[in-house]
Structure formats: C-alpha cells, structure tokens
Amino acid sequence: MKLSYTAVSITDGKKVEGLIEAKDTSQAAVYLRSKNLYPVRIARLKEGGFAKIQAYASKPKFADVVFFTRQLASVLTSGLTLIEALRILKEQTENTSMMEVIDGIVADIEDGKPFSAGLAKYPNVFFPVYVSLIKAAEASGLLEKVLVRLAENLEKEQRLKNTIRSALVYPAVIVVMMIAVLFAMMIFVIPQLSSLYVSLNVELPFVTKIVIGTSRFFILGWPFVVGILVIGVSFLKRWYQTEGGKYAIDKLSLVIPIFGKLIRQTILTEFSRTFGLMVGSGTSIVESLRKTAETSSNILYRSSISVISQQVAKGVSVGEAMALSPYLYPPILVAMAKIGEQTGKLDESLLRASDYFEREVDQTVKNLTTLLEPFILVVLGIGVAFLIIAIITPIYGLVSSIQ
C-alpha cells in the first residue's frame, strides 16, 4: 500500500515528508529508521478523486521503464555496483513515483533480496517477462548483457508504438473535427435556417427535409442517443471480459481490412522479439513460450503460443508447432524458426524475424496513411457538398420565385 509519512532526520533534525510503498506501517517505520529518519506520523494515503488523478498522472509510464533500463545498463557497464547504479538513476529520474519504486528496490537489495525480487514487487511497472529476464540474468551472471539487450528491445517496442500512434493521430483529429462540426451544424445552424424557411413558407426539397429531420433528432433525441451509447459501450466492455466475447472481438480484429493486417504484424513483432529475448537470456524454450504467451494481448495468439509450448514439451520443434497454425504464423516466421533451431541460434533468428515484421509494420502504416488521407478528404467533401445543397437549394428556389 502507499503511505504518507512525516519524519525527522536523526543527523540534522530537519523535518521530512513524503510517500512510501510498504505492506504496513511497521515495515514503513523500519525502512525510515534504516535511512536515519525518525518517523513521527505514518498514515495510509487517502485515494480521493484528485489523489487518484494525481497518482495516475505521476505513475511510471512505459517511457520511464525504457529510460530506467537503458540507463541502468549503461551505468553497470561502467563498473559501478547495482546499488550505486540505482541511486544514480534515482537522481536522474524526474517521475516521483519512479523514484519511490527505485527506493523500494534499493531497500530490498540492502535487505539481501535479489534484484528480480525487488522488481517483482511492482508488477504494474515491470511486466512478468521483464522480471523473468532479470532473474535468468542473475542466475547466469549476465545481468549487464541482458539489460543492454532488454533496453534495445524496449526501445524498438517504444519506437513501434510511436510510429503507429503518430500515423493515426492525423486521421483521428480529422474525424473528431468532422464530428464536432457536424454536431455544431445540427444543433445551432440548421435549427436557425429551419425557422427561417418556415417563416418564409418555402417549399423544402427532400434533401433539406432529411437534414432538418436529422437536426431535430439530434436536439430532441440526444439523451436517447447518449443512453444507447453508454449502454452499448458498457455491454461491449462486459462482453469483452468474457472468454467468448474476447475471442470473438480479437478474431474480428485480425480480419478487419487494412487494420487487421497491421494488428497481426504488430503482434508477430512483439511475439518474435519477446520470445527471442527470453531464449537469448538462457531461459528454456518451453518456459520462454509460456512467459511470451502471458504478454500477448490477443487471446487467439495467447492460446496458440500456449499450445506450441505444450507441443515443444512433447518433443515437437518450434517451427513444426507453428506450422500447425498457418492462419496465425506466416511461412517466413516458421522458416526462420526452423533455421534457428537447426543452427542452434533460435534467438538470433527470432530477433531478425522481429526486425522484418517491424519493417512490415512501418510500410503498412505508410500505406495506411496514404490511403486514409484521400478517403477522409472524399468523405469530408461529400458531407460538405450534401450540407451545402440542403441549405442552398431552398434559398435558390426562394430567389427564383421572387424574380
């Protein structure tokens, strides 16, 4: 739990306040005394509305984990001890929550616990594969090398996410602006024009009647629309939490035109990278597959990877087990896995496959951006033309009748 504390420094008598992560107040008090601080008050942090927002805003992000891993690998390579490296990292970290995480890890190491055990206390910061890799590195004495490799792969993952996010920002902004303008027209502009047409007793064309009818529905029926949306979203979220719902939605996500291909390539990139990294750290293939399955967000791939691990445990090769699911694993990944097994360099083959799929994702994102821009412009043009025709036609008819 997160606790707030007030303490007095034993060395200089200064008052110190802050936050600490501990199981209970006793553990917090022991930790504070180990830091030459005399605890005056220790209380559980109240999770009010603002406190929750503040906690969410300050909690460690993926970028903080990437920075932590890269810097730790660099500092350890220079010859410093793990505790010294972590203390240096704390000074370089700007996120207060990440500072508390590092403090907790240092305290665990000073108590004689392994580095991986300290990381495991923060599952919301360090995902299970991360902890497993560090645990394997500690056992093999290759902590520095594994951290370097882990940092490189985390940076690739971050770059991949940024590429996809940046490519989708422009279309998303355009769509949101289109919806906002449409709502503004329907709620503010069209009702004014409708009143004008009624006062002038103008015969309205069919297109204009459709627009005015839609505007009235927006104004009078918006509680119904909002209610339907809230109920629909709530139902989908609940359904997605069930195994059947998650399976159906995840399967659908893989066959969506254009986007399905992008989702599939992204999953294959993360799968081959994580699997290769686990194998390269000295973890057994079966255990590597099990840990990799836990990281997959798609239930089809998660189930498939678990089945592959079971097949490998029975003596089937990774490539042959993948080949049984051609819908999920393309021939090039199967071939590279088989080559890696034959040469004894499965980890290197998987990481090369990851680089290949990452390049495919980049190309797909570029194609997607190229296709979406004209499509959005065409839809925007049609929508604007429809509104103009609906608004201008009655006015043109009125002017013609006056002449």
C-alpha angles and dihedrals in degrees: 000000000000115000133187117218143188116203141164122232110242092208101052105005095240121152114247127192130183150113129283136185112227142141092244143342092274092059090046091051092050091050093049092050090051086059092052092256123133108216114230100170132008119179137164112261111250112235100218123161095269092040090055092049091047091047092050092048093050100039115115114274129207089261089058090054091049091050091046093051096045095046093045091052091050095047094046090050088058090063104259122137120256094253092048090049092050092050091051089049091052090057091050094048118095098187109092093207090053089051089056090049091053090047090054093049092050091050091052092049090049088052089057099259121136121257092248091056090055091051092047090063088070106053091160089061105032113040120219095259090054091053092045091052092051091047091052090046092053091051093050096039092238099115095133095049094045091048091052091050092044091050091051092051094045089052090051090050091049091048090050092051091047091050093053093042095049092047092054097044095079096050091043092052092048093049092048091049091049091052092046092051091046092053091047091051093047096046103037113015106037095050090055092050091045091056089049092052092049092050091050092045091231120175105240123218120232094256092054091049089054092052093047091047090050090049092052090049090052092050100041101029103041093107088055091048093047091047092051090049093049092047092045094050092045091050092048092049092050092045091049089056090061119082093239094048094047091048093050095046095043090049091049091050090060095055100044108122112262094344092061091059091049092050092048093049091048092052092048090049093053093041096052092042095049094042092048092048092050093049091046091055091061098260115143116260093243093050091044090055092048092051092044090052090057091058097053114104093198114081093209092058092040091055092043094051090049089052090049090053089052091049092049090050087058092053102267115136120247092243093051092047090051091049089064089069104048090159091066104029120050120222093252092060091046091049093048091049091052092048091048091052093048093050095040091241102105093143093055092047091050093049090050088051088051091054089049093052091045089057088048090053091051091051093046091050090051091049090047092052091047091051097042098052097062091037092055091046091051092049090046091049093050092048093049091046091050092051093046092050091047093050101037100042096071091045091050090049091050093050091048092052092050091052 
